[in-house]
Amino acid sequence: MQGGTFAPVDTLDLLVIRVSFADLGFDEAVHDSVYFVNELRHLREYFIGASGGIFGLGSELAAGVTELSFDAAYYGDEDLWEERVAEILIEVVAKNDGAIDFSRYDAFALIHAGAGQETDFSGNSSWQLWSGFIDPLEMAEALADTLGTPGIPTNDLAGADTFYIDNVMVLPEDASQDGLVFGSLGIYCYQVGMRLGMIPLYDTTPGGFPDSQGIGAFGLMGYGLYNASGFIPAFPCAFHRYLMGWIEPIRVAGSGRIRLTDASGASGEPPALARIDIGPAEYLLLENRLHDFDLDGRFDFGDRNGNGIPENEDTLLGAEFDFFLTATTNPYRYEEIDGRQVKITDTGSGLMVWHIDETIIRSRIAAGWYPNDVPRMSGVDLEEADGVQDLDKPGGSYAYGGWGDSYRAG
């Protein structure tokens, strides 16, 4: 915090290195270097939209693929995840230190061959490596019994000292498996969010069987990373954009009338957020959020071939990432636009009221938990407009966000 506001997060320089396993390589016919260059471009375009142009992600894909010494199952040992990822990084540095100046970057990502265990919905590939992020404290802990250093040492210098790689994201080549088609962009965006300091806002307890949904599909760090099957992740929720310094709310101290612009739109006109304090560390964030900000009933993006499907070579700059906040099967209406009948699904739009309790957030994190691990005592809670607490229940109809969660005019 600086003078009562969050300092903007505005840059991140990311190095991405592809790694294959002794028994599993990349599908080069589909996922060659051009594919990943485009995927990283989509990642940059997402964060341009999420930050309103404030945050710039610089990314570079290292040449070639580093082949690791062991099979995929060795590295996929869930009980030793951090240690195995550290081993991968040690081997990557050993094989690439002469060709790469690691000190030029402040963030690192490994894209491994194959899918990640997070999309193993059939539960038949427990050997797969989970996607995730290791921060500096976790890296030092993972290396405590081996190198005993704060990170992976390189031949590069930071000033007069050895440069250590002390953080890393783990990302999959692909997210599709078990006969299901999934995009990996949501997973990539989520892990960059972790690197930036965003906090997971889903219920992580009990593991694998959450008894609530946190913020559901209404934010990247909830279940919004899987919106449109992971191809079109939701923008971060109001709290995270505020935390990152990408939106500065207007402070509301008394009665009056304010007009909020669309938090996800292209106008860039403030205010898009209002804050109402209700305690020393407790407040409401009021967010005007439109899932279809040009109201044409379509997901709009840079569709180069006009087929309506966001593909690897298309651009997502200016895309309506919030278009899939709720299911398109939710209540809808038809309007005539440009001489044609257009299906308008407006349940992802409206005024969203977020209840933020920083005391809960701090205490849960200090205890090794996440802010939304306890239903009805969440650190970041969407006040559902219809009064039905769908997000505080286990998964099911509308549990990830839907009809009745936002306040709408009329």
N, C-alpha and C positions, 0 to 999 in steps of 0.2 A: 504494500500500500504506500502511496505517495500523496500526502495532502488529502486523504480521504478517497482517493481513486486508485485503481489498479494501473500499474505501469504497463503500457502496451508491449505485447510480444510481437516483434516486427520482422525478425529474420531467423533463418535456420539453414545452415549449410550441411547437406546430407550426402554421404557417400554410400552407394549401394553396390554390394558385391554378391554375385551369384555363386552358389555352392551346390555341387552334386555329391551324391553318396557313392560308395563303392559298388552298390547294387542298384542304383536308381539315378538316371540322368534326366535332363530336361527334354521335353518334346520340342525339339528345335524346329520342326516343321510348322508348329503353331506359335511357340513362345521363343522366338529368336530375340536378338538384341533390339531390333526395331519395335517389337511388341512391348518390351519393358520400357523403352524410351517413351513410348506413347502413354503407357500406364503411369509413369512418373509425371508426365505432362498433365494427365488427368488429375493426379494428386495435387499438383501445384494449382491447377484451375479450381479445384474444390476449395482450397484454403483461401484463394483470392476472394471467392464468393462468401465464404464463411466469415472472413474478417473485414468485409467491405473494402478490400484492397489495402488494408493496413499491413498484413503479414505477407512476406515474400519467402517462399520455400525455394532454396537453391538445391538442386540435386544433380548428381553425376553418377552414371552407371559405369563401373569399372569394366575394362575390356576383359573378355574371356570368362571362363567358368573355372573356379577352383575345385578340383576333385579331392574330396576328403578321404581319409584312410579307412574308415569303417562303414559298415552297412547302415541304412537309415534307422533300423530298430535300435542300434546302439545309442544313437543320439536322441532317440525318441523316448528314452527311459524317463517317465514322468516324475519319479521320485528324485531324480538327479538333474532336473531340467536346467537349472542355472549353471551347474558344473559342466554339463555337456555342451551348452551354448558357449561357455568360456573356452572349452577345448576347441570348438570349431573356430573361434576367433583367434586363438593362439596359432592354429595351423594356417589360417588365412593370412595372418601377419607374417609368419615365417616364409610363406610362399610368394608374398607380394610386396614385402617391405622395400625391396630394391627398386620397384617400379612405381610405387605410390607414395606420395608425401601425405601421410595421414594427418599431419598437423594442420593441413588446410581446412579441415572439417571439424564441426562440433557435434555431429550426430552421425551414426553409422547404422546400416541395415544389412542384414543377410537375407537374400531370397534363396530359399532352398528348393531343390527339385521336388515335384509332387505336391500333393495337397497337405493342408494342416489338419490336426486332429479336431479343431473347432468345428469343422464341417463334416466330421465323421458321424452323421446322424444315425447310421445303422449300427454304430458301435462295434464294427468288425475290423477296425484298423487302429487298435490301441498303441501300436508301435510308432504311429506317426508323431512328428514333432509338433508341439503346440506353438502357435504364434504367441508373441509376447514382447515385453520390453524389460530390459535390465538397466536399472539406474546406477549411479556411481556407488552408493552404499551397498547395493546388492552385488555389484561387481567385485568390490573389495572383499566382501564376505565369501563369494564363490571362489576367490583366488587365495583365501587365507591359508589353506593347507597345502597349496602347491607353490605358486610364485611368491605369495606374500607381498604383493604389490598392489597399489590402488587401482590398477588397470593393466591392460596388456601393454608391455613396453614395446616401443618401436625404435627404429634407428633415427627417427626425426626428433627435432628439438622444439620445445616451447620456451622461447627465450634461451636461457642457458641450461635448461633442464630437459630431461628425457620426456618425450611426449607419450602419454598413456592413453589408450582407448578405454574409457571408463563407462561407456554406455552402448547399448546395441538393441535394435529391433530385430525380431525374427518374423519373416513374412513368407507366405507360400508362393510357389510358382502359379498355382491354380487353386480355386476353391471348389470346383465341381468334382463330385464323386458320388458313389452309390446311386447312380442313375439320375441325380439331381444336378441342375445347372445353376451355379452360383458365381457371382462376380467377386473378385478379390479386392476391388477398390475400397469397399467399406472396411475391410480388415486393415488395409494399408492406412486409411485415414485415422482409424481408431488408434493404431500404434503410434502414429505421429502425434496424435492428441496426447497420449501418455507421455511422450518425450517432451511435449510442451508444458506439462504439468496439469493437464486436465485429469479429473478424478472419475473413476468408474461410478456410474449412478444406477446400476442394476443391483438386484439382490443376489449376493454370492453365497448365501447360507440357506439351507444346507447345500453343500456342493452338489451340483447336478440336478437338484430338486428345489429350486427357489420357491418360497411361499408367497412371494410378491414379485412385481415386475419393475419396481423402481420408477423411472420416468418413461418406461415403455419405448415406443417407437419415436417419441418426440425429441430425441437428441442423439447425436453420434455416440456418446459415451453410455447410453442405455442400450436398447435393442435397435436403435435407428441405424446402426452400421449394416444391418441386414435388410433395410428397406429395399424394395424392388429386387429381392434376392441378392442383395449386396452390390448390385450394379449402380444404384443411386442412393447412397447413404444420406440420412438426414443431416442438416446443419447442426452444429452444437446448440444446446439449449441456451436460454437467456442467461442462466448463471455462468456457464462456461464462457460465453462471449463477453460477459462482464468481467469475469476473472482474468481473461486474456487481455483486457483493455481494448477490445475491439468495438464495444458499444459502451458509451457513457450515459447512464440513465439520468433523467431529470428527477430531482428530489421533490417529492410532494409532501408538504408540511401541514396542509390544511385543506379545507374544502375549496373547490374550484373546478374548472373545466380545462382539460388538456387534449391535444390531438396527437396521437401516436402514429408515426409512419410505419410502413411495413418493415419489420426487422430483417427480412431476407430479400427485400427488393433492391432494385438498382438505383433508386433515387439518391441514396446517400444523405438524405435530409434528416437531421435530428429533430425531435427525439424519437427513437424507436423503442425506448424502454423507460419505464417510470419506476422509481423506488419509493416505497412507503415504509418507514421505520416503525416497528411495533415493539422494539426492545433494544437493549444495548448491542446485541449481536444477532438480532432477529429482524427480518424485514420481508416485505413482499416485492416481487418484481412483476410488473405488468408489461406484457409483451404483445404487440400486434403482429400476428404472423399469418401470412397468406401462402397457401400451398400452390397457388396458381396466380402469380401476381399480374399477369396480363389478361386473366380471365377468359382464355380462349378454349378451355377444356382439354388442352393437350400438354404433355410434358415437352417443354421447349428446350432445345440445345442446338449446338452447331452441327446440324444433320447434313453432312456433305453430299450424301447420295439420295436424301429425301425419303428414305424408307421407314422413318419413324423409330428406328432402333439405334440406341447409342452404341457405336462400335469403336474398336480400338483406334481407328484413324480419325474418328470424329473429334470435335473439340467440345469440351464441357464448360468453356468460359462463358459465364453469364447464364448457365443452365439453372432450371428451377429444381434444385436439389430437394426442396421440401414437398415436391408434388406428390410423393408417396407417403406422406405422414400417416395417412389412414387408408384403409382398404377402399378401392374404387367401387366395391359393392355396398358401401355405406349409402345412406339416403342421398338421392340426387334429384336433379331437375334438368329440364331441357330449355335452352334459350336459343333464339335465332341470332346468329352472328355471321355477318357478311353473307347473308342469304342462305345459310344452312343451319340446321338444327344441331346444336352442340350439347353434349352431356356435361353438365357441371356438377362435380362432386365437391361440396364445400365444407365437408366435415373436418378437414385438416386446417381450416382457416378460423380466425376469430381472435378474441382477446384471451390470452393465456395468463393465468395468475399462478405465479410460482412462490411457494413459501420456503424461505431460506433461513436455516438456523445454523449459524456458524459455530455455535457451541457444540452442537451435535456433530458437525463435520469434523471439528478438531479432535474431540474426544474419541470418536470412532477410529480416525486415522492413527491417533496415538496408541490405541489398543490393538492396532493391526487389522482393523476391519475397514469396511467402506461405508460411506454416509447413509446408504439406503438399504442396509442389511436387515433392519428391523421394521416391519410394516407398521404404518401409522405413527412411527417415530422417526421419520426420514429427515435427513439433513437438507435435501432438495426435493420438495414435494410439489407436484402439480395439483392444484386445487380443482378437482373435476367439477365442471359447471353443473351437471345434473345431480350432484350429491351422491352418486353411486360410485363407490370406491373400487372401480374395476382394477386399477393399477396396484391395489393392495391385496389382490387375490392371486392365487396360482394361475398359470396360463389357461387360456380359453377364449371364448368369444369376446372380442373387443378388449382383451386383457392387455394388449400392447398399445392401446390407444385407439379411440374411435368416436362414434357418435356420442355427443353429450359431454366431451371433455373440455371443450373451449366455449367461451361465451360469444354468442353471435348476435348481431343486430336483427331485430324483427321478431 
